[in-house]
Amino acid sequence: ISTGGGASMELLEGKVLPGLAALTEK
């Protein structure tokens, strides 16, 4: 769980969240 779920969360936090934040700001 820590390997698969952790990797998925890291990808989401590293790519998706910053992308959404940039879109919401503009």
Wavefront OBJ file of the C-alpha trace (Angstrom):
o trace
v 0.000 0.000 0.000
v 2.775 2.432 0.963
v 4.592 1.881 -2.343
v 1.683 2.077 -4.799
v -0.501 4.559 -2.911
v 2.488 6.668 -1.875
v 3.771 6.918 -5.453
v 0.307 7.872 -6.723
v -0.068 10.560 -4.069
v 3.394 11.953 -4.819
v 2.549 12.201 -8.525
v -0.783 13.877 -7.767
v 0.756 16.323 -5.303
v 3.705 17.012 -7.609
v 1.809 17.495 -10.881
v -1.975 17.654 -10.527
v -2.308 19.923 -7.486
v 0.156 22.598 -8.717
v -1.544 22.523 -12.112
v -4.991 23.012 -10.581
v -3.644 25.794 -8.356
v -2.253 27.624 -11.400
v -5.581 27.275 -13.213
v -7.598 28.484 -10.230
v -5.333 31.517 -9.792
v -5.926 32.520 -13.421
l 1 2 3 4 5 6 7 8 9 10 11 12 13 14 15 16 17 18 19 20 21 22 23 24 25 26
